């Protein structure tokens, strides 16, 4: 029996208990191991750091760019420089380079530097005083782009203070920033010796085999090491949330499927999970009911990429079982979603919110992205779902390669025409990664930051060579989307106050909607 600690370092939204490590916990404990989970993101001082950081810049710049997309790039570089040992003077020069377009004064940069120093001091204290590392043989982090620096820092603190503990890094960062075959992954392996093992992709089988003593000399494990074998989801375990204070979260979470059968050009979902698989509706329903009864909470976020292939069977089961479940998840804007009788049935079964990957309303851009949907599909899906009171969160990619001003204006016009049927709108600029995305191999690329930045951060951030639209134009368009949302009253949800404002607006527009947040 191995003793394992699985963690989620900042920054990962703490609206639901972390699904990935909770599923790993239940699977590994079935295999005979002792596993504990810890979510750093429910520590308010740690979680609020990025809001405070962005707020300092925002007071000077006032261009929050719809979710601070540009600010995340700056914060990530700053955090990486700090954990790599950059001096205060070097961090100052780094920020001066990254923030030069803002004409920010030295006192503002000084505040940002102080905030990051304080953040890592709190994170170190949390690791050493609250997590009880000495009880474990293995410590793992579930790592994403926004948590890469924090994850590395956790591993460094663990290794410096408990050298006999084996450190393990996994998570979504290995589908894009640190994908197999990239220079960034090699940088991780070469420069961060305190990360003992790297697990890439679906983790249950890989981690279980490693803990059983297999692959002792391999530092990096991925699906090829087990002949691309993936988990049968009907044999998967129910996530175990017993290590979390459930009252700290808005809802529980579970997955009904893994991967995606589609191949959108900007997406790396298949890189993460391999072939598409879904749970049997009866099995998934039993899991939902069991979690509801155990934790006395009936709201769920479906953490997989697409519900289209199981939503009909699932809602039939939920109604038959009188499950009393409320759930929220992702759908594609396809004919089944455009059908108002379907939407009515889904709402009756407990579907209260749907997240739709729209990306663009330009037919040409939808074709370039390989979305295989149309603006008509999108509009009718919004109206269908809203007619049943189902909240509609929409996601958009701004500035995908070859997007013209005319293409972008078509998207703005679509939002104006359909805004009363949109609950939330979240737009992001197009990000390029050399591996993992459907379109990774389609373009030549270059690093967007000068060597002076790379010397401090080690990892590289890439963009297409001579992109059209340019990076600057992408962020300008993103700001225009944000301005339009403000004009139309569409609220992007980043805080509790935003949730209540969004609810007030939606319930006034769609009285059939369930009241979720009391």
Secondary structure per residue as TSV (DSSP state, phi and psi in degrees):
chain	resnum	aa	ss	phi	psi
A	1	X	-	360.0	128.1
A	2	X	-	-100.4	149.7
A	3	X	E	-106.2	118.0
A	4	X	E	-125.9	135.7
A	5	X	E	-113.1	125.0
A	6	X	E	-112.9	130.9
A	7	X	E	-130.6	159.0
A	8	X	E	-123.3	100.8
A	9	X	-	-71.3	163.9
A	10	X	S	-65.7	143.0
A	11	X	-	-125.8	120.7
A	12	X	S	-142.2	125.9
A	13	X	-	-54.9	124.0
A	14	X	T	-91.4	44.1
A	15	X	T	-79.2	-26.4
A	16	X	B	-138.5	155.3
A	17	X	-	-60.3	144.1
A	18	X	-	-62.4	122.0
A	19	X	H	-71.9	-45.9
A	20	X	H	-56.7	-52.4
A	21	X	H	-73.7	-24.0
A	22	X	H	-71.3	-36.3
A	23	X	H	-69.6	-41.8
A	24	X	H	-60.7	-41.4
A	25	X	H	-58.1	-50.7
A	26	X	H	-66.2	-36.3
A	27	X	H	-69.4	-45.7
A	28	X	H	-69.5	-33.6
A	29	X	H	-68.6	-31.6
A	30	X	H	-63.3	-29.2
A	31	X	T	-83.8	-0.6
A	32	X	T	102.5	6.4
A	33	X	-	-95.0	157.8
A	34	X	E	-99.1	120.0
A	35	X	E	-129.1	133.7
A	36	X	E	-121.3	149.4
A	37	X	E	-118.7	147.5
A	38	X	E	-143.2	128.6
A	39	X	E	-109.3	106.4
A	40	X	G	-64.9	-20.3
A	41	X	G	-74.5	-11.4
A	42	X	G	-88.8	-0.6
A	43	X	S	-82.7	108.7
A	44	X	H	-56.7	-42.7
A	45	X	H	-64.7	-33.1
A	46	X	H	-75.0	-48.1
A	47	X	H	-63.8	-40.2
A	48	X	H	-73.9	-10.7
A	49	X	H	-55.5	-46.3
A	50	X	H	-67.7	-34.1
A	51	X	H	-63.1	-43.2
A	52	X	H	-64.9	-40.2
A	53	X	H	-61.9	-49.6
A	54	X	H	-64.9	-35.4
A	55	X	H	-63.2	-36.1
A	56	X	H	-63.3	-45.1
A	57	X	H	-66.8	-41.0
A	58	X	H	-63.8	-30.8
A	59	X	H	-63.2	-28.9
A	60	X	H	-90.5	-40.3
A	61	X	H	-97.0	-39.6
A	62	X	-	56.8	34.9
A	63	X	-	-129.1	76.2
A	64	X	-	-73.9	-9.2
A	65	X	H	54.5	46.0
A	66	X	H	53.1	74.2
A	67	X	H	92.9	12.6
A	68	X	H	62.4	35.1
A	69	X	H	-57.0	-44.1
A	70	X	H	-69.7	-37.1
A	71	X	H	-64.2	-32.2
A	72	X	H	-60.2	-40.5
A	73	X	H	-59.4	-42.7
A	74	X	H	-66.1	-47.7
A	75	X	H	-61.4	-44.1
A	76	X	H	-59.3	-42.7
A	77	X	H	-65.6	-40.9
A	78	X	H	-63.3	-45.7
A	79	X	H	-63.4	-41.5
A	80	X	H	-63.8	-43.1
A	81	X	H	-60.1	-41.6
A	82	X	H	-63.0	-48.3
A	83	X	H	-69.2	-19.5
A	84	X	T	-85.2	4.6
A	85	X	T	90.3	16.3
A	86	X	-	-62.0	137.8
A	87	X	-	-73.4	168.8
A	88	X	H	-61.1	-38.1
A	89	X	H	-65.1	-41.3
A	90	X	H	-67.3	-39.0
A	91	X	H	-64.2	-36.1
A	92	X	H	-62.9	-45.2
A	93	X	H	-65.7	-38.0
A	94	X	H	-59.1	-50.7
A	95	X	H	-66.2	-36.2
A	96	X	H	-60.9	-39.1
A	97	X	H	-67.6	-46.7
A	98	X	H	-72.0	-27.8
A	99	X	T	-105.6	13.0
A	100	X	G	-61.6	-28.2
A	101	X	G	-71.9	-12.4
A	102	X	G	-97.4	-11.7
A	103	X	T	54.4	49.5
A	104	X	-	-86.5	138.3
A	105	X	-	-74.0	161.5
A	106	X	H	-59.9	-36.1
A	107	X	H	-62.8	-33.4
A	108	X	H	-69.1	-43.8
A	109	X	H	-62.8	-40.2
A	110	X	H	-59.1	-40.3
A	111	X	H	-64.5	-40.0
A	112	X	H	-65.1	-41.7
A	113	X	H	-63.8	-43.3
A	114	X	H	-64.1	-38.9
A	115	X	H	-64.0	-42.9
A	116	X	H	-67.3	-40.7
A	117	X	H	-61.0	-43.0
A	118	X	H	-66.0	-39.9
A	119	X	H	-58.8	-48.7
A	120	X	H	-69.9	-29.0
A	121	X	H	-65.3	-41.3
A	122	X	H	-68.3	-40.8
A	123	X	H	-63.4	-42.4
A	124	X	H	-63.3	-43.6
A	125	X	H	-62.5	-39.1
A	126	X	H	-63.3	-45.0
A	127	X	H	-60.2	-45.2
A	128	X	H	-80.9	-27.8
A	129	X	H	-110.0	-23.7
A	130	X	T	-110.0	-20.9
A	131	X	S	-97.4	-18.6
A	132	X	-	57.4	58.3
A	133	X	G	-58.7	-32.2
A	134	X	G	-62.9	-10.2
A	135	X	G	-85.3	-5.6
A	136	X	-	-122.0	152.8
A	137	X	S	-93.7	-25.8
A	138	X	E	-133.2	138.5
A	139	X	E	-128.7	123.7
A	140	X	E	-117.7	152.0
A	141	X	E	-122.6	136.8
A	142	X	E	-92.2	114.4
A	143	X	-	-118.9	136.8
A	144	X	-	-129.4	176.0
A	145	X	G	-52.2	-45.9
A	146	X	G	-77.1	-6.3
A	147	X	G	-120.5	8.6
A	148	X	H	-59.1	-51.1
A	149	X	H	-63.2	-43.0
A	150	X	H	-65.0	-38.8
A	151	X	H	-63.4	-45.4
A	152	X	H	-60.9	-40.1
A	153	X	H	-63.8	-42.2
A	154	X	H	-59.6	-46.3
A	155	X	H	-60.9	-40.7
A	156	X	H	-63.4	-45.2
A	157	X	H	-64.2	-43.0
A	158	X	H	-60.5	-48.2
A	159	X	H	-69.1	-36.7
A	160	X	H	-66.6	-33.7
A	161	X	H	-100.8	-22.6
A	162	X	-	-137.8	70.9
A	163	X	T	-60.2	-21.4
A	164	X	T	-80.3	-13.8
A	165	X	S	-75.0	135.6
A	166	X	E	-88.1	125.4
A	167	X	E	-98.3	139.6
A	168	X	E	-132.5	132.3
A	169	X	E	-119.6	131.0
A	170	X	E	-140.4	-171.7
A	171	X	S	117.8	179.1
A	172	X	G	-66.1	-17.5
A	173	X	G	-61.5	-21.0
A	174	X	G	-86.6	4.8
A	175	X	G	-97.8	-13.9
A	176	X	T	-139.6	-77.7
A	177	X	T	-54.9	-43.1
A	178	X	T	-119.3	40.0
A	179	X	-	-65.8	155.3
A	180	X	T	-56.8	132.6
A	181	X	T	92.2	0.1
A	182	X	-	-95.9	155.5
A	183	X	H	-61.9	-36.1
A	184	X	H	-63.4	-38.5
A	185	X	H	-64.7	-40.0
A	186	X	H	-65.4	-35.0
A	187	X	H	-62.1	-43.2
A	188	X	H	-57.7	-47.8
A	189	X	H	-67.7	-34.1
A	190	X	H	-83.0	-34.0
A	191	X	H	-106.6	-13.0
A	192	X	-	-123.5	75.3
A	193	X	T	-66.7	-16.0
A	194	X	T	-78.7	-3.2
A	195	X	-	-94.8	106.5
A	196	X	-	-75.9	-43.1
A	197	X	E	-133.0	145.0
A	198	X	E	-121.6	124.0
A	199	X	E	-110.6	118.6
A	200	X	-	-112.5	124.0
A	201	X	S	93.8	-162.7
A	202	X	-	-53.9	124.1
A	203	X	H	-95.8	-20.0
A	204	X	H	-57.3	-57.1
A	205	X	H	-67.5	-41.0
A	206	X	H	-63.7	-48.1
A	207	X	H	-67.9	-38.9
A	208	X	H	-63.3	-41.2
A	209	X	H	-66.5	-40.2
A	210	X	H	-63.1	-45.4
A	211	X	H	-66.6	-23.1
A	212	X	T	-82.6	-0.1
A	213	X	T	101.9	1.2
A	214	X	T	-80.8	155.6
A	215	X	T	55.2	45.8
A	216	X	T	-64.1	-25.6
A	217	X	T	-102.2	-0.2
A	218	X	-	-92.4	124.1
A	219	X	S	-81.2	-29.3
A	220	X	E	-120.7	126.2
A	221	X	E	-118.9	136.8
A	222	X	-	-148.7	-180.0
A	223	X	G	-58.5	-28.2
A	224	X	G	-62.4	-24.4
A	225	X	G	-71.2	-17.2
A	226	X	G	-123.2	33.5
A	227	X	T	58.1	37.6
A	228	X	T	61.6	21.5
A	229	X	-	-71.4	133.4
A	230	X	-	-123.0	167.6
A	231	X	-	-78.3	137.8
A	232	X	-	-76.7	114.0
A	233	X	G	-66.5	-19.5
A	234	X	G	-79.0	-3.6
A	235	X	G	-110.4	4.8
A	236	X	-	-76.0	157.4
A	237	X	-	-91.6	155.1
A	238	X	-	-72.0	135.5
A	239	X	-	-57.0	142.1
A	240	X	-	-107.1	109.0
A	241	X	-	-100.7	16.7
A	242	X	T	-66.0	-18.3
A	243	X	T	-87.1	-2.5
A	244	X	S	-110.1	150.4
A	245	X	-	-82.1	99.7
A	246	X	G	-61.0	-26.7
A	247	X	G	-65.1	-14.1
A	248	X	G	-81.4	-6.6
A	249	X	S	-119.9	150.8
A	250	X	S	-71.1	-38.1
A	251	X	B	-150.3	166.3
A	252	X	E	-85.6	177.3
A	253	X	E	-147.2	153.0
A	254	X	E	-159.5	167.2
A	255	X	-	-118.6	141.9
A	256	X	S	-102.3	-11.5
A	257	X	E	-160.9	173.0
A	258	X	E	-136.5	148.0
A	259	X	S	71.8	-164.5
A	260	X	-	-152.9	139.7
A	261	X	S	-80.8	-6.3
A	262	X	-	-97.4	171.5
A	263	X	-	-136.6	61.2
A	264	X	-	-64.4	142.5
A	265	X	T	-67.1	-23.9
A	266	X	T	-95.4	-3.4
A	267	X	-	-99.9	150.6
A	268	X	-	-123.9	21.2
A	269	X	H	-60.8	-40.5
A	270	X	H	-67.7	-30.7
A	271	X	H	-63.0	-36.2
A	272	X	H	-72.5	-44.8
A	273	X	H	-117.9	-10.5
A	274	X	-	78.5	-144.6
A	275	X	S	-68.9	151.2
A	276	X	-	-69.8	134.3
A	277	X	E	-141.0	148.4
A	278	X	E	-133.8	157.5
A	279	X	-	-82.4	149.8
A	280	X	-	-62.2	138.3
A	281	X	H	-60.6	-37.2
A	282	X	H	-65.9	-40.8
A	283	X	H	-65.0	-45.3
A	284	X	H	-63.4	-41.0
A	285	X	H	-62.3	-41.6
A	286	X	H	-62.2	-39.7
A	287	X	H	-64.5	-44.0
A	288	X	H	-60.2	-47.1
A	289	X	H	-64.8	-40.7
A	290	X	H	-62.1	-43.0
A	291	X	H	-67.6	-40.0
A	292	X	H	-58.9	-46.5
A	293	X	H	-70.2	-36.5
A	294	X	H	-68.5	-42.4
A	295	X	H	-104.6	-1.7
A	296	X	T	53.8	43.7
A	297	X	-	-141.9	131.2
A	298	X	-	-112.0	6.1
A	299	X	E	-100.6	137.1
A	300	X	E	-135.0	145.8
A	301	X	E	-107.6	124.8
A	302	X	E	-82.5	112.7
A	303	X	-	-87.1	13.9
A	304	X	S	-99.0	176.5
A	305	X	S	-79.6	-25.8
A	306	X	-	-160.2	128.7
A	307	X	-	-97.6	-6.9
A	308	X	T	-52.7	-35.1
A	309	X	T	-85.7	-3.5
A	310	X	T	-135.6	-3.4
A	311	X	H	-65.9	-35.7
A	312	X	H	-65.4	-48.6
A	313	X	H	-66.8	-38.8
A	314	X	H	-63.9	-47.1
A	315	X	H	-66.4	-32.9
A	316	X	H	-60.9	-44.6
A	317	X	H	-66.3	-42.5
A	318	X	H	-62.8	-40.1
A	319	X	H	-68.3	-44.0
A	320	X	H	-60.7	-40.6
A	321	X	T	-85.4	-2.5
A	322	X	T	48.0	51.7
A	323	X	-	-69.7	-27.6
A	324	X	-	66.9	33.6
A	325	X	-	-98.9	140.5
A	326	X	E	-113.5	133.9
A	327	X	E	-144.7	162.9
A	328	X	E	-143.9	134.0
A	329	X	E	-170.9	-171.3
A	330	X	E	-96.7	137.6
A	331	X	E	-134.3	151.6
A	332	X	-	-89.3	146.9
A	333	X	-	-78.5	83.1
A	334	X	-	-121.4	171.3
A	335	X	H	-51.5	-38.0
A	336	X	H	-63.2	-30.7
A	337	X	H	-79.2	-27.1
A	338	X	H	-73.6	-16.3
A	339	X	-	-79.5	116.4
A	340	X	H	-70.6	-27.2
A	341	X	H	-67.9	-37.9
A	342	X	H	-60.9	-47.9
A	343	X	H	-60.4	-40.0
A	344	X	H	-62.8	-43.0
A	345	X	H	-65.5	-43.9
A	346	X	H	-61.8	-40.2
A	347	X	H	-64.5	-40.2
A	348	X	H	-60.5	-35.9
A	349	X	H	-76.6	-12.8
A	350	X	T	120.5	1.8
A	351	X	E	-71.3	114.0
A	352	X	E	-113.1	-12.7
A	353	X	E	-151.9	140.6
A	354	X	E	-128.1	140.0
A	355	X	E	-111.0	121.0
A	356	X	E	-115.9	124.0
A	357	X	E	-81.5	94.1
A	358	X	E	-82.8	-50.8
A	359	X	E	74.7	-53.1
A	360	X	-	-158.8	154.3
A	361	X	S	-103.8	3.6
A	362	X	-	-82.0	121.8
A	363	X	H	-55.5	-37.1
A	364	X	H	-65.0	-43.4
A	365	X	H	-70.1	-36.8
A	366	X	H	-60.8	-36.3
A	367	X	H	-68.6	-44.6
A	368	X	H	-61.7	-38.3
A	369	X	T	-77.1	-9.3
A	370	X	T	63.2	37.1
A	371	X	-	-73.1	-32.4
A	372	X	-	59.8	35.3
A	373	X	-	-133.1	169.4
A	374	X	-	-123.7	161.9
A	375	X	H	-58.6	-32.4
A	376	X	H	-65.6	-43.4
A	377	X	H	-55.2	-45.2
A	378	X	H	-64.7	-49.0
A	379	X	H	-64.2	-46.1
A	380	X	H	-67.2	-33.1
A	381	X	H	-65.2	-43.5
A	382	X	H	-60.3	-45.8
A	383	X	H	-67.3	-39.4
A	384	X	H	-62.6	-50.3
A	385	X	H	-64.6	-44.9
A	386	X	H	-64.7	-31.8
A	387	X	H	-62.5	-25.5
A	388	X	T	-95.9	4.7
A	389	X	T	84.7	2.2
A	390	X	-	-74.0	125.7
A	391	X	E	-65.8	141.4
A	392	X	E	-121.2	108.4
A	393	X	E	-94.4	129.7
A	394	X	E	-115.6	141.9
A	395	X	E	-117.3	139.3
A	396	X	E	-134.5	142.9
A	397	X	E	-106.3	117.2
A	398	X	E	-99.0	128.4
A	399	X	S	82.8	29.5
A	400	X	-	-59.7	145.7
A	401	X	T	-48.7	130.7
A	402	X	T	84.4	0.8
A	403	X	-	-65.3	121.4
A	404	X	-	-91.5	171.3
A	405	X	H	-61.4	-36.9
A	406	X	H	-65.3	-42.1
A	407	X	H	-59.7	-45.7
A	408	X	H	-63.8	-40.2
A	409	X	H	-66.5	-29.6
A	410	X	H	-62.4	-40.5
A	411	X	H	-63.7	-44.9
A	412	X	H	-60.4	-42.0
A	413	X	H	-63.8	-39.7
A	414	X	H	-61.5	-43.7
A	415	X	H	-62.1	-43.8
A	416	X	H	-59.1	-45.4
A	417	X	H	-69.3	-27.3
A	418	X	H	-114.9	11.3
A	419	X	G	-63.1	-29.1
A	420	X	G	-70.5	-13.6
A	421	X	G	-105.4	9.3
A	422	X	-	-111.3	118.0
A	423	X	S	-76.8	-47.9
A	424	X	E	-142.6	146.9
A	425	X	E	-130.7	120.0
A	426	X	E	-122.0	116.3
A	427	X	E	-113.0	145.2
A	428	X	E	-134.4	147.0
A	429	X	E	-70.9	155.1
A	430	X	-	-66.9	129.1
A	431	X	-	-111.2	138.5
A	432	X	-	-106.9	138.4
A	433	X	-	-129.1	138.0
A	434	X	S	-64.2	-22.0
A	435	X	S	-137.2	155.4
A	436	X	S	101.9	-42.7
A	437	X	S	-76.6	157.3
A	438	X	T	-59.7	-29.3
A	439	X	T	-105.3	11.9
A	440	X	G	-56.0	-41.4
A	441	X	G	-82.0	-2.3
A	442	X	G	-83.0	-13.1
A	443	X	S	-133.3	150.8
A	444	X	-	-80.6	152.2
A	445	X	E	-141.2	167.6
A	446	X	E	-150.1	160.5
A	447	X	E	-77.3	136.5
A	448	X	S	-86.5	-14.7
A	449	X	S	-107.6	149.4
A	450	X	-	-69.2	166.3
A	451	X	H	-60.9	-30.2
A	452	X	H	-61.8	-33.0
A	453	X	H	-76.0	-44.8
A	454	X	H	-61.4	-35.8
A	455	X	H	-57.9	-31.2
A	456	X	H	-91.9	-36.9
A	457	X	H	-92.3	-22.5
A	458	X	-	70.8	-53.8
A	459	X	S	-76.3	152.4
A	460	X	-	-109.1	146.8
A	461	X	-	-112.8	131.7
A	462	X	E	-114.9	159.6
A	463	X	E	-147.7	165.8
A	464	X	E	-66.8	144.4
A	465	X	T	-66.4	132.3
A	466	X	T	47.9	55.7
A	467	X	-	-69.3	151.0
A	468	X	S	-133.7	114.7
A	469	X	S	-73.4	161.6
A	470	X	-	-69.1	165.4
A	471	X	H	-59.9	-41.6
A	472	X	H	-62.5	-40.0
A	473	X	H	-67.9	-35.3
A	474	X	H	-58.9	-46.6
A	475	X	H	-70.3	-31.4
A	476	X	H	-65.5	-42.4
A	477	X	H	-66.3	-37.1
A	478	X	H	-60.8	-41.6
A	479	X	H	-63.6	-36.2
A	480	X	H	-67.3	-35.3
A	481	X	H	-63.2	-45.2
A	482	X	H	-60.6	-43.3
A	483	X	H	-61.5	-40.9
A	484	X	H	-64.6	-41.9
A	485	X	H	-60.5	-42.4
A	486	X	H	-61.6	-41.6
A	487	X	H	-62.8	-39.7
A	488	X	H	-88.3	-9.1
A	489	X	T	83.6	13.1
A	490	X	-	-79.5	129.5
A	491	X	-	-105.3	129.3
A	492	X	-	-91.6	126.1
A	493	X	-	-91.1	110.6
A	494	X	-	-130.3	2.4
A	495	X	S	-153.7	169.5
A	496	X	H	-62.0	-39.8
A	497	X	H	-62.0	-39.3
A	498	X	H	-61.6	-39.8
A	499	X	H	-59.6	-47.8
A	500	X	H	-66.7	-36.4
A	501	X	H	-66.6	-41.8
A	502	X	H	-64.2	-38.9
A	503	X	H	-64.1	-45.0
A	504	X	H	-58.5	-44.3
A	505	X	H	-64.3	-47.6
A	506	X	H	-65.8	-43.6
A	507	X	H	-65.9	-29.9
A	508	X	H	-73.1	-31.1
A	509	X	H	-84.2	-32.6
A	510	X	-	-134.5	84.2
A	511	X	T	-63.9	-14.0
A	512	X	T	-77.6	-10.6
A	513	X	S	-65.1	142.2
A	514	X	-	-69.6	146.1
A	515	X	-	-82.3	118.1
A	516	X	-	-105.5	-48.7
A	517	X	-	-101.0	104.1
A	518	X	-	-81.6	360.0
